[in-house]
Amino acid sequence: IIGGSGYGSTARNCTLKSCYLYDDTQIGGLTSGCIDFTLQDCVIIGNVKMLYFGNLPTITDNKFYGTVAIKDGNNGGQVVDHKTLFPNNEYLSAVPGAAYLRANAYDATRANLTIFNGSQANTIEVDVSSIYPNGTQVQAINVQDYFNDIQNLTVAAGKITVNMQAENRTIAAPQGWTAPATVFPSFGCFVLVKQ
């Protein structure tokens, strides 16, 4: 959820660029909305709900996989025809099989990896040759259990093979709470660290 938390707390100038989001995404919350928001170059899987006030938001160069509902708060929360108002996006129904690798701008030994596993494959091969040479030892740290769920991998032919099986991935329980349900094998986020 991005935006205000209730009535009278409308968020302003929210910007999401180059994000990878999974499951339910709400921009502007359900009732408070957002004024002048930008959603650009994102990949979003699952249900997306947006509520805007003021000017038409900037929504461009995104990939949506699932249902999209954009409401105009200036017009009583009426659902708009998002494909007409925001044509410079991809609206698809099938969940992709895709891996997105992003080098860390501040530490050359680290990178972020986001995997969408539409086929529910047990393992996913990821090309990391742009960051790590062959033979490099890399830890793939599951961000949902950062200190415990670590895969030790070796770069071979420019790739690593990441295990996505739910039974092999763990989810940390926040203090005082139970652990949330796993999103594996459908989705995973990892921090890659050269050893």
N, C-alpha and C positions, 0 to 999 in steps of 0.2 A: 504494500500500500504506500503510495507516494502522494503526499498532500496533507491537507488539514484533517483533524481527527473528529470533527463534528460540526454542527451548525455554527456559523459565525466565525469559523477559523479557516477561511479559504486560503489556500497556499498561492504564492505568487512566484512567477519566473522560475518554475521548475524546469530543469534541463536534464534529459537522459540521452547520452550519446554513446554509441558502441557498447551497449550492454547486452548480456545474454540472460534472459529471464525464463523461468520455468514455472508452470502451473498457473495459478490465478494471479493476475496483475491488475491492480486498480490504480489509476492515476486520477487524483482529485477525490479519492475516497468515494463513498456512495452518496453522500449528501452535501459535503462542503465544497467540492469542486476545486478547480485550479484556474488561475488567471495567467495567460501568456505562457503556456508551457511548450517545450520543444521535445519531440521524440524523434531521434534521427539515428540511422545506421544501427538499429538494434535487431536482435533475433528474439522473438517472443513465442513461447510454446504454451498452449492452453488458452483459457478464457481471458479476454482482455476487456476491461470496463474503464471508460474515461468519461469524466464530467468536466466541462469547461464553462467558464464565464468570460465575458469581455470579448476580445478579438479571437478570431479563428486560430487555433493552435497550429504550430508547425509540426507536421507529421510526414516525414519523407525518408525514403531509402531504407525502410524497415522490411523485415520478413515476419509475417504473422502466420502461425500454424495453429488454427483453432478458431473459436468464435470471437468476433470483435463487435463491441457495442459502444458507440460514442454518442454521448448525450449533450445537447445544447442547453446549458443552464439558463441562458438568456431567454429561452423559449419554453420554460416550464419543464425542462429535462427531457424534451422530445428527442428520440433517437434519430440521428442523421444518417444519410446514405454515405457511409464512410468511403466506399469505393469511388464515388463521384467527387466528393469533397477532397479526398486525399488519394489521388490516383497513382502517385509516384511511390507505391509500396507493392510488395508481393503479398497476396492473400491466398494461402494454400491450406489444404485440409490434412494432408499426410504429414506425420511427424518425420523429420529428416534423420538421416544418419550422417552426422557432421561433427567434426572436431575443430575447435577454434583455439589457436595457439597465439599467445601474446607475450612477447619478450618483456622483461622487467626493465624499465627505462633507467633504473638507478643501480641495478646489480646484475651484471652480465651472467652470473651463475644461476639466476632464477628466471622462471617464466610462469604464466598462468595458463591453464588448460581447461576448457569447457567442452564437455562431450554430450551431444544429443544422440541417443541410441534408439532410434525408431524401430530398428529390427530386433531389439532386445538381445543382441549378440553377447556372448559370454566375455569376449575380449574385443578390443578395438585397437587397430594399428594406427599410430599417429606419426606423421612426418615431422620430425624435429630437427631436420638437417640444417635449417636456417639459423639454429641457435647452438646445437651441440654436434660435435664431430663424432664419427663412428668410434666405438669403444668406450665412449664416455659413460660413467656410472651416474645414474640419475635416480633420485628419490621422487616418487609421485605421492604427494601427501594429500589425502582426502580432506578437504576443508571442513567436512562435517564431523570429523574426529581427528583434528590436526595432530595431536600428540601421540596417538595410538595407531592409526590406520595408515601405514606407510608401505608402499611397494618399492622394492629395490630393483631397478631395471637397467639394462645395458642397451645403448644405442647400436643397432645393427642395420646396415643398409639404409642409414639415415632415419630409422624408425624405432619407436618403442611400442611395446604391446601392453596395453593397460587392461587389467582384469576388472570387469564391470559387474560381476556376479554379486547379487545382494547378499548371499550367505558369506561372502568373503570381504565385504565392506561393513564397517561399523559406524554407528551414529552416536555421538556424545550426548549424554543427558545433561541439560543445563542444571546447575545447582538448585535443588529444591523442586525439580520437575522431572517428568519422565521423558525419555528420548522420543523425538518425533519419529514418524514412520519413515522408512527408507525411501529414497527416490531412485535407488539403483534397481535394475540395470538401465532404466530409461534415461537417467540424467546423472552427470557427475561433474564436480569441479575439483581441480587439483592444483596445488602449487608444485612446480617442478624445481628441484634443487640439485645442481651438479655437485657430486661428491669428490 
